[in-house]
Amino acid sequence: MARTAARLSAGPRISDFISLGVLSRAFPASTVDAVLVETGRQSLRQRDLPARVVVYYVLALALFMHVSCDEVLRCLLEGMDWLRGPGGRRRHTGKSGISQARTRLGSAPLRQLHDQLVGPVASGKTLGAWYGKWRLVSLDGSTLDVADTPANEEAFKRPGASRGRSAYPQIRFVSLVENGTHVLFGSRMDGCRAGERALAGEVLSSLKRGMLCLADRGLFSDAMWRRGRETGAHLLWRLKKDAPLECARRLPDGSWLSYTYKTKYDKKIRRNGMLVRVIEYLLEGVADAEPFYRLATSILNPTQAPAAELAALYPQRWEIENAFDELKTHLRGARIVLRSKTPELVRQEFYGLLMTHFALRGLMHEAALQAGEDPDRLSFLHAVRVVRRKLAVWNAIPPSAQKTVAPGDA
């Protein structure tokens, strides 16, 4: 399906200019420049679209997925022209120039900026972000449709379909989410045929000591468990009903200790076992819910985390589904396909989308702290609309009443 060349509202209102505001707060120009140098993507000569401008342009694309690429760039550069004044206007480029500039930039700077700056933001005062001394995070995956081009299909494949073939190629990605703020971090992507567990293995490296990670039953294995524990984080993962974990010792709160082994032979001779604590419970009186649950946790002392509390805590794993909905429905837009036509630009656009979500969620977290609210109680859709409408005002008129310097200006 062809993308409609939607445009922003007509007229030179400064509130319609897509300048950098919240995005440049989350991703400072100095850090962007340093990453461009490290990845070898800095502009070596004067261009209509310097590399730093293109980075922010990719983030602006994520804010305006319903708007055509050249319209987003036009408004971005008009915002910068307004800051420069009458004598500093930049010549605007067309679609081919945009494509060439994005191709020169590639995905490496966006991925490095994501990995370097996107992470948990909750403080000790953030409501809903903690269980005791542990920061709550969850692990899961999802998919995104990408533009239907031969290159994208070859790189990312199409998902299976009961009849015919799927409408679009897809990428699969796995992320961690900070439950209390809905910040997605540590994300990794691949084609839709890639195994979710393999991607999750890469994402686990983003766990840190002091975190408690929740995950669903499809991810548990001895290797995955050990990889997660090597980070110093604690784990609370659901197990399949037939998970072969035998009771080694019953604990006072009804949970019990068991061992997970690398191989069947290790289990047979009781060698190289890793101690885990298992919690089983029935969920009764909840419509459409499975009645039986079995959880494994690395918190072995029941006085630190009683079984009943962990059972009540586990449903917070679904916070990551809410974060995915924000990313895919409210920011990207329902039934909107990633616009990039080549695999490298798909990767660039993917990390740009996550970075823009992070910038919005960071702003919402600050607002929640000032209001003494739980960030979950704030509307993400409302925040997106406000940022789209007011972004340039925040950037153009700072508290000092001095004009800011636009990215790309020497």
ZIRAVEN-V273075 format. One record per residue. N is the residue number from 0. RES is the residue in one letter. OMEGA is omega as a letter, one per 40 degrees, with the letter a starting at -180 (none if undefined). Layout:
BEGIN
n->{N,N}
res->{RES,RES}
omega->{OMEGA,OMEGA}
END
This chain:
BEGIN
n->{0,1,2,3,4,5,6,7,8,9,10,11,12,13,14,15,16,17,18,19,20,21,22,23,24,25,26,27,28,29,30,31,32,33,34,35,36,37,38,39,40,41,42,43,44,45,46,47,48,49,50,51,52,53,54,55,56,57,58,59,60,61,62,63,64,65,66,67,68,69,70,71,72,73,74,75,76,77,78,79,80,81,82,83,84,85,86,87,88,89,90,91,92,93,94,95,96,97,98,99,100,101,102,103,104,105,106,107,108,109,110,111,112,113,114,115,116,117,118,119,120,121,122,123,124,125,126,127,128,129,130,131,132,133,134,135,136,137,138,139,140,141,142,143,144,145,146,147,148,149,150,151,152,153,154,155,156,157,158,159,160,161,162,163,164,165,166,167,168,169,170,171,172,173,174,175,176,177,178,179,180,181,182,183,184,185,186,187,188,189,190,191,192,193,194,195,196,197,198,199,200,201,202,203,204,205,206,207,208,209,210,211,212,213,214,215,216,217,218,219,220,221,222,223,224,225,226,227,228,229,230,231,232,233,234,235,236,237,238,239,240,241,242,243,244,245,246,247,248,249,250,251,252,253,254,255,256,257,258,259,260,261,262,263,264,265,266,267,268,269,270,271,272,273,274,275,276,277,278,279,280,281,282,283,284,285,286,287,288,289,290,291,292,293,294,295,296,297,298,299,300,301,302,303,304,305,306,307,308,309,310,311,312,313,314,315,316,317,318,319,320,321,322,323,324,325,326,327,328,329,330,331,332,333,334,335,336,337,338,339,340,341,342,343,344,345,346,347,348,349,350,351,352,353,354,355,356,357,358,359,360,361,362,363,364,365,366,367,368,369,370,371,372,373,374,375,376,377,378,379,380,381,382,383,384,385,386,387,388,389,390,391,392,393,394,395,396,397,398,399,400,401,402,403,404,405,406,407,408,409}
res->{M,A,R,T,A,A,R,L,S,A,G,P,R,I,S,D,F,I,S,L,G,V,L,S,R,A,F,P,A,S,T,V,D,A,V,L,V,E,T,G,R,Q,S,L,R,Q,R,D,L,P,A,R,V,V,V,Y,Y,V,L,A,L,A,L,F,M,H,V,S,C,D,E,V,L,R,C,L,L,E,G,M,D,W,L,R,G,P,G,G,R,R,R,H,T,G,K,S,G,I,S,Q,A,R,T,R,L,G,S,A,P,L,R,Q,L,H,D,Q,L,V,G,P,V,A,S,G,K,T,L,G,A,W,Y,G,K,W,R,L,V,S,L,D,G,S,T,L,D,V,A,D,T,P,A,N,E,E,A,F,K,R,P,G,A,S,R,G,R,S,A,Y,P,Q,I,R,F,V,S,L,V,E,N,G,T,H,V,L,F,G,S,R,M,D,G,C,R,A,G,E,R,A,L,A,G,E,V,L,S,S,L,K,R,G,M,L,C,L,A,D,R,G,L,F,S,D,A,M,W,R,R,G,R,E,T,G,A,H,L,L,W,R,L,K,K,D,A,P,L,E,C,A,R,R,L,P,D,G,S,W,L,S,Y,T,Y,K,T,K,Y,D,K,K,I,R,R,N,G,M,L,V,R,V,I,E,Y,L,L,E,G,V,A,D,A,E,P,F,Y,R,L,A,T,S,I,L,N,P,T,Q,A,P,A,A,E,L,A,A,L,Y,P,Q,R,W,E,I,E,N,A,F,D,E,L,K,T,H,L,R,G,A,R,I,V,L,R,S,K,T,P,E,L,V,R,Q,E,F,Y,G,L,L,M,T,H,F,A,L,R,G,L,M,H,E,A,A,L,Q,A,G,E,D,P,D,R,L,S,F,L,H,A,V,R,V,V,R,R,K,L,A,V,W,N,A,I,P,P,S,A,Q,K,T,V,A,P,G,D,A}
omega->{a,i,i,a,a,a,i,a,a,i,a,i,a,a,i,a,a,i,a,i,a,a,a,i,a,a,a,a,a,i,i,i,a,i,i,i,a,a,i,a,i,i,a,i,a,i,i,a,i,a,a,i,a,i,i,i,i,i,i,i,a,i,a,a,a,a,a,a,a,i,i,a,i,a,i,a,i,i,i,i,i,i,a,a,a,a,a,a,a,i,a,a,a,a,a,i,i,a,i,i,i,i,i,a,a,a,a,i,i,i,a,i,i,a,a,a,a,a,a,a,a,i,i,a,a,a,i,a,a,i,a,a,a,i,a,i,i,a,i,a,i,a,i,i,i,a,a,i,i,a,i,i,i,a,a,i,i,i,i,i,a,i,i,i,a,a,a,i,a,i,i,i,i,a,i,i,i,a,a,a,a,i,i,a,i,a,i,a,i,i,a,i,i,i,i,a,i,i,i,i,i,a,a,a,i,i,i,i,a,i,i,a,i,i,a,a,a,a,a,i,i,a,a,i,a,i,i,a,i,i,a,i,i,a,i,a,i,i,i,a,a,i,a,i,a,i,i,i,i,a,a,a,i,i,a,a,i,i,i,a,i,a,i,i,i,i,a,a,i,a,i,i,i,a,i,i,a,i,i,i,i,i,a,i,i,a,i,i,i,a,a,i,i,a,i,i,i,i,a,a,a,i,i,a,a,a,a,i,i,i,i,a,a,i,i,i,a,i,a,i,i,i,i,i,i,a,a,a,a,i,i,a,i,i,i,a,i,a,a,a,i,a,a,i,i,i,i,a,i,a,i,i,i,a,i,i,i,i,i,a,i,i,i,i,i,i,a,i,a,a,a,a,i,i,i,a,i,a,i,a,i,i,i,a,i,a,i,a,a,a,a,i,a,a,a,a,a,a,a,a,i,i,i,i,a,i,a,i,i,none}
END
